[in-house]
């Protein structure tokens, strides 16, 4: 009980800042005390100084833009395709049964297994990264949409039919409001997976972006720069998560879960 009160008095932002400071302090101490070889893990202060220097480089911001572009385009394509297909499949019992086995077969295939195909089709261009990003995030969103459609109240559906609402009207006024929280959850999951795959594709394939910069810094022995780029991907992940939380609050302002979160 006392711990809970202490957490509320500090606030989540203050506790998060303390966690980051603790992590950086531990990182700083490990190489300085010799517990970790500083050649392979430089002190946090050295990496942060390198990150600050990278902020002044146009090439750094170009790599950030290339990663963000691949993330955004891949997530957008996956979201549109997954939402449309999820609504079509989910509202048809025949399609649900017909596609269930196919979905369960394709969904577990790791996206990185498609790297040879992506390279053969598109080389090291943006399209190869998009192929992996779209494939990985598509399933995250599609499964959530299917769950959301399946959660629609049967009584509400029958009532809508009795009032003469057509299929598209039922989707708009009955199915979509029920499925929207699931869609937002799928987008949050898909956004994280899309960033991971965007960086992974750039790292392995060599397409432009932060992943390629990490690989180049590692192969060139620029260890501090490598960790600076790694930190940048982490910062991008934090910003994306914050953006998705804002989207969730705005899109679900009417939902009980968000109203309860705001009230707390």
C-alpha positions in Angstrom: 0.0 0.0 0.0 2.8 2.4 0.9 4.6 1.5 -2.3 1.5 2.3 -4.3 1.1 5.7 -2.6 4.8 6.5 -3.1 4.4 5.6 -6.8 1.4 8.0 -7.2 3.2 10.8 -5.3 6.2 10.5 -7.7 4.2 10.2 -10.8 4.9 7.9 -13.8 7.1 10.5 -15.6 9.4 10.9 -12.5 9.6 7.2 -12.0 10.4 6.7 -15.7 13.1 9.3 -15.5 14.6 7.6 -12.5 14.6 4.3 -14.3 16.4 5.8 -17.3 19.0 7.5 -15.0 19.5 4.2 -13.2 20.1 2.4 -16.5 22.6 5.0 -17.7 24.4 5.0 -14.4 24.8 1.2 -14.5 25.9 1.4 -18.1 28.5 4.0 -17.2 29.9 2.0 -14.3 30.2 -1.4 -16.0 33.0 -0.5 -18.5 34.7 1.9 -16.1 35.1 -0.8 -13.4 36.4 -3.3 -15.9 33.4 -5.7 -15.6 32.8 -5.2 -19.3 35.5 -4.5 -21.9 35.2 -0.8 -22.9 36.3 -1.7 -26.4 33.0 -3.5 -26.9 30.8 -1.4 -24.6 32.0 2.2 -24.2 30.7 4.2 -21.2 27.2 5.8 -21.6 28.7 9.3 -21.5 30.9 8.5 -24.5 28.0 7.1 -26.5 25.7 10.0 -25.5 28.4 12.5 -26.7 28.6 10.6 -30.0 24.9 10.7 -30.3 25.0 14.5 -29.7 27.6 14.8 -32.5 25.4 12.7 -34.8 22.5 15.1 -34.2 24.6 17.8 -36.1 25.1 15.5 -39.1 22.7 15.7 -42.1 23.5 12.0 -42.9 22.2 11.0 -39.5 18.8 12.7 -40.1 18.6 11.2 -43.5 19.0 7.7 -42.1 16.3 8.5 -39.5 14.0 9.7 -42.2 14.6 6.6 -44.3 13.8 4.4 -41.3 10.7 6.4 -40.4 9.5 6.4 -44.0 9.8 2.6 -44.3 8.1 2.1 -41.0 5.2 4.5 -41.8 4.6 3.2 -45.4 4.8 -0.4 -44.3 2.4 0.1 -41.4 0.0 2.1 -43.5 -0.2 -0.6 -46.2 -0.5 -3.4 -43.6 -3.2 -1.5 -41.7 -5.4 -0.7 -44.7 -5.1 -4.3 -46.0 -5.7 -5.9 -42.6 -8.7 -3.8 -41.7 -10.4 -4.2 -45.0 -9.8 -8.0 -45.1 -10.6 -8.4 -41.4 -14.0 -6.8 -41.8 -14.8 -8.8 -45.0 -13.7 -12.1 -43.5 -15.0 -11.5 -40.0 -18.5 -10.6 -41.1 -18.8 -13.8 -43.2 -19.0 -17.2 -41.5 -18.2 -18.9 -44.7 -15.0 -16.9 -45.2 -14.0 -17.3 -41.6 -14.0 -21.1 -41.9 -12.5 -21.0 -45.4 -9.5 -18.8 -44.4 -8.9 -20.0 -40.8 -6.3 -22.7 -41.8 -4.5 -20.5 -44.3 -4.2 -17.7 -41.8 -2.9 -20.1 -39.1 -0.4 -21.5 -41.6 1.0 -18.1 -42.8 0.9 -16.2 -39.6 3.8 -18.0 -37.8 6.2 -17.7 -40.7 9.0 -15.4 -39.5 9.3 -12.3 -41.7 13.1 -12.6 -41.7 12.6 -15.9 -43.6 11.4 -13.8 -46.5 14.7 -11.9 -46.7 16.1 -14.0 -49.6 12.8 -13.4 -51.5 12.9 -9.7 -50.8 16.5 -9.4 -52.1 15.7 -11.4 -55.2 12.7 -9.3 -56.0 13.8 -5.8 -55.1 17.5 -5.9 -54.2 18.5 -3.4 -51.5 15.8 -0.9 -52.3 13.0 0.4 -50.1 10.6 -2.2 -51.5 12.5 -5.0 -49.9 12.1 -3.4 -46.5 8.4 -2.8 -47.1 7.9 -6.4 -48.0 9.1 -7.6 -44.6 7.4 -4.7 -42.6 4.1 -5.3 -44.3 4.1 -9.0 -43.8 5.0 -8.8 -40.1 2.6 -6.1 -39.1 -0.3 -7.3 -41.3 -0.9 -10.4 -39.2 -0.8 -8.4 -35.9 -3.6 -6.1 -37.1 -5.6 -8.7 -39.0 -5.9 -11.1 -36.0 -7.1 -8.2 -33.7 -9.7 -7.1 -36.3 -11.0 -10.7 -36.5 -11.3 -10.9 -32.8 -13.1 -7.5 -32.7 -15.6 -8.5 -35.3 -16.2 -11.8 -33.5 -16.9 -9.9 -30.3 -19.9 -8.0 -31.8 -23.1 -8.7 -29.8 -25.5 -11.0 -31.7 -28.5 -9.2 -30.3 -27.2 -5.9 -31.6 -26.7 -7.4 -35.0 -30.2 -8.9 -35.1 -31.7 -5.6 -33.9 -29.9 -3.7 -36.7 -31.3 -6.2 -39.2 -34.8 -5.9 -37.8 -34.6 -2.1 -38.3 -33.6 -2.7 -42.0 -30.0 -1.7 -41.9 -28.0 -3.1 -44.8 -24.7 -4.8 -44.5 -22.5 -1.7 -44.9 -24.7 0.2 -42.4 -24.4 -2.6 -39.9 -20.6 -2.6 -40.3 -20.5 1.1 -39.8 -22.8 1.5 -36.8 -22.6 -1.9 -35.1 -19.4 -3.8 -36.1 -16.9 -1.0 -36.4 -17.5 0.6 -32.9 -17.1 -2.8 -31.3 -14.0 -3.7 -33.3 -12.3 -0.3 -33.0 -10.6 -1.0 -29.6 -9.2 -4.2 -31.1 -8.1 -2.4 -34.2 -6.2 0.2 -32.1 -4.5 -2.6 -30.1 -3.5 -4.2 -33.4 -2.1 -0.9 -34.7 0.0 -0.5 -31.5 1.4 -4.1 -31.8 1.9 -3.6 -35.5 3.7 -0.3 -35.1 6.3 -1.9 -32.8 6.8 -4.9 -35.0 7.0 -2.6 -38.1 9.9 -0.6 -36.5 11.7 -3.8 -35.6 11.4 -5.2 -39.1 12.4 -1.9 -40.7 15.6 -1.8 -38.8 16.3 -5.5 -39.2 15.8 -5.4 -42.9 18.1 -2.4 -43.2 20.7 -4.2 -41.0 20.6 -7.5 -42.9 19.8 -6.5 -46.4 21.6 -3.2 -46.5 18.7 -1.0 -47.6 19.1 2.7 -46.6 18.3 3.6 -43.0 19.5 3.3 -39.4 19.9 -0.4 -39.7 22.5 0.0 -42.4 24.3 2.7 -40.4 24.5 0.3 -37.5 26.1 -2.4 -39.7 28.5 0.1 -41.3 29.6 1.5 -37.9 30.1 -2.1 -36.6 32.1 -3.2 -39.6 34.2 0.0 -39.4 35.0 -0.4 -35.7 33.1 2.8 -34.7 31.7 1.2 -31.6 30.4 4.4 -30.0 28.6 5.4 -33.2 27.1 2.0 -33.5 25.6 2.3 -30.0 24.5 5.8 -30.8 22.5 4.5 -33.7 21.1 1.7 -31.5 20.0 4.3 -29.0 18.3 6.2 -31.8 16.2 3.2 -32.7 15.2 3.0 -29.1 14.2 6.6 -29.0 12.1 6.1 -32.2 10.4 3.2 -30.5 9.5 5.4 -27.5 8.2 8.2 -29.7 6.1 5.8 -31.8 4.6 4.3 -28.6 3.7 7.7 -27.3 2.1 8.6 -30.6 0.1 5.4 -30.6 -1.1 6.1 -27.0 -2.3 9.6 -28.1 -4.1 8.0 -31.1 -5.7 5.5 -28.8 -6.9 8.2 -26.4 -8.4 10.3 -29.2 -10.0 7.4 -31.1 -11.4 5.7 -28.0 -12.3 8.8 -25.9 -15.8 7.3 -25.7 -14.6 3.9 -24.5 -14.8 2.9 -20.8 -11.2 1.8 -20.7 -9.9 5.2 -21.8 -12.3 7.1 -19.7 -11.2 5.1 -16.7 -7.6 5.7 -17.5 -8.1 9.4 -17.7 -10.0 9.4 -14.4 -7.2 7.6 -12.6 
